[in-house]
Amino acid sequence: MRIMLVTDAWEPQVNGVVRTLSRTVQELREMGHDVMMVTPNDGYKTIPLPTYPEIKMALFAKDDIEERFEAFEPEAVHIATEGTLGLTARRICIQHRFPFSTSYHTQYPEYVSARFPIPVSWGYAYVRWFHNMAGRVMVATPTMMELLVSRGFKNLAMWSRGVDTDLFNPALRQPDRGPFSGFQGPIHLYVGRVSVEKNVEAFLACNLEGTKVVVGDGPARADLETRFPEAKFLGAKFGTELASCYANADVFVFPSFTDTFGLVILEAMATGTPVAAFVAPGPKDIIPGSGAGAIGPDLTASIKTCLTLDRAAVRQYAEGFSWRACAEQFLTNLDPLPAMERYKTWNRVKNALRRRRKPA
């Protein structure tokens, strides 16, 4: 298949959306599919997203995307994000009556409301409008599907996640705790963006023995370092260094209420480290009954429960999540057009573009 995938979130950004898309694209290409990426790195003029400068919003991209759309003749178009590139691709597909799918990676209404005095209902009005023309809206968990149904979304489909069990491996655990050498145990770890919507403060406020460690960066880091001087802030880590942090922790703590999945949960579990979390989208779909973590209204109690769990069983549970299965589920959700319908669609698109270019 020829698949055009449009996303405002892409490398060098480091987050769960980018990791999910990059691994899915890698798997699709290994399966023999031709994937054209449309990202902010494609030479467009960009501006930083307010309060999240790592994300670059591309401007004036319509003509280029339309030309690439015509030249590539995709059999399926997937729009992964609701930013400027996503809006542009949506407009092109609707204009040419070309079916497309979308995915709901981030609870933008809650994120925006946490930063600005904007009602959550306004945010949902926007994202519902954005996704309402999609043939499929892919979501990561049953909880997110239920939430979006309650908000008036339609055409929802499951698209789960995977984890690299070779990179994130229990063998990285060291007797001296590697990156945490010299820290008093047990080691309680958070990995992710250090920002208000991630609720890192709830983790740091827990009354725990041992050491709390934060791996990651973000706008709330300076304030939290001042308020919680006993915690260790190590900044962002990547690759084997990040995997070693997971493996050498005793508990991974996921305090967020606003994530749609929480890819870091699987990364921690793959190293054998159990996960403590609140009852929230993502954790409530992954953790209960797994033997790989604990959730509940009392984060401190969940952390203490995790200290009693079998690390081998945690690793075994994570091995059930593969990126190949994730990519195959993504393909199923694309629901590409039959051959004859593709032929009619592309004739219609080309004729429309030809008429637009014809001089008056």
CORJO-V765455 format. One record per helix or strand. SS is the DSSP state (H for helix, E for strand). FROM is the first residue (numbers start at 1). LEN is the number of residues. If there is no record, write none. Layout:
SS|FROM|LEN + SS|FROM|LEN
//
This chain:
E|2|5 + H|16|15 + E|34|5 + E|45|5 + E|52|8 + H|62|11 + E|76|4 + H|84|12 + E|101|3 + E|106|1 + H|108|8 + H|120|12 + E|136|4 + H|142|9 + E|156|3 + H|170|3 + H|178|3 + E|187|5 + H|196|3 + H|200|5 + E|211|5 + H|221|7 + E|232|4 + H|239|9 + E|251|4 + E|259|1 + H|263|8 + E|274|4 + H|283|4 + E|293|3 + H|299|8 + H|311|8 + H|323|12 + H|339|19
//
